[in-house]
Amino acid sequence: MRPGTEQRLRAWRIALAGWLAGWFVNGWENVRLFVAGWERPIAAHPLFPGPMRNGWLALGLFVVPLAGFAGFRSGEIRWLRMISGALILAALGLLGHVCTYNDATYTTAFWSALWLFWWAGRVGEERPGAERHAIALGQGMVGLCFLGGFVGKLTPEYWSGEALYHLYVMQKPYFPFDWMRECWAESESRAAAAWLARAVIVTEGLLSTLILWPTRWALVATLGVMGGMTLMAHIQILSVLAPLLGVMLACAFLADLSRQGEDPQGGGAP
């Protein structure tokens, strides 16, 4: 193994760990969903061919990424690419399945797996500057995912707080939403929901520009926002966020490596 390859491999494994954590954090709920899919046949839908309404296929795609744990032992580029490719196919398959097509988990998993596949092909390269490209691509990819959330929320219902009020304040059985229902007047809860919804829109809009940020600040901002989102939606939201966080942590690791002069080529920071 040439000098520096181990550090590049470590960055790949950091991103892989985030990807697998996100994929399996809601594992039991997903398995129950897929079991229900074969116990109660899903009605025909013109957008989903027969196999994409089959719960057995969904379960099979869901367990494919178990092979990803081999990536913590193998350092061969061929295996890293095969593992990354399997993650891409699993995420793409569930994006096209009627049980899971509307779950953002598989969107962020798909994009993060693409980054893993790209970086796997550069772990053993001799060319300098791969870290710089990986950081830009990783931050751009995470920003792209936030851009999707930002654009999706640009509706009168979300900006007014109406959507957030009904989805969270009125339905979520945990703090602070249960407390708001019990202790606040409806007008106060609606006003708070409106300000919170607007803060979410503005924040996601700012994070869509992550490719332009210094990596350390990008990581701090991402950690802060993801922490707040986890408080709002509890641990289930980590299925969406963890793959992105894994890529951001890998980018921060590569940035620190470059700053410390531990570039794989033995030179200074790129």
Secondary structure, 3 states (H helix, E strand, C coil): CCCCHHHHHHHHHHHHHHHHHHHHCCHHHHHHHHHHHHHCCCCCECCECHHHHCHHHHHHHHHHHHHHHHHHCCCCHHHHHHHHHHHHHHHHHHHCCCCCCCCHHHHHHHHHHHHHHHHHCCCCCCCCCHHHHHHHHHHHHHHHHHHHHHHHCCCHHHHCCHHHHHHHHCCCCCCCHHHHHHHCCHHHHHHHHHHHHHHHHHHHHHHCCHHHCCHHHHHHHHHHHHHHHHHHHCHHHHHHHHHHHHHHHHHHHHHHHHHCCCCCCCCCCC
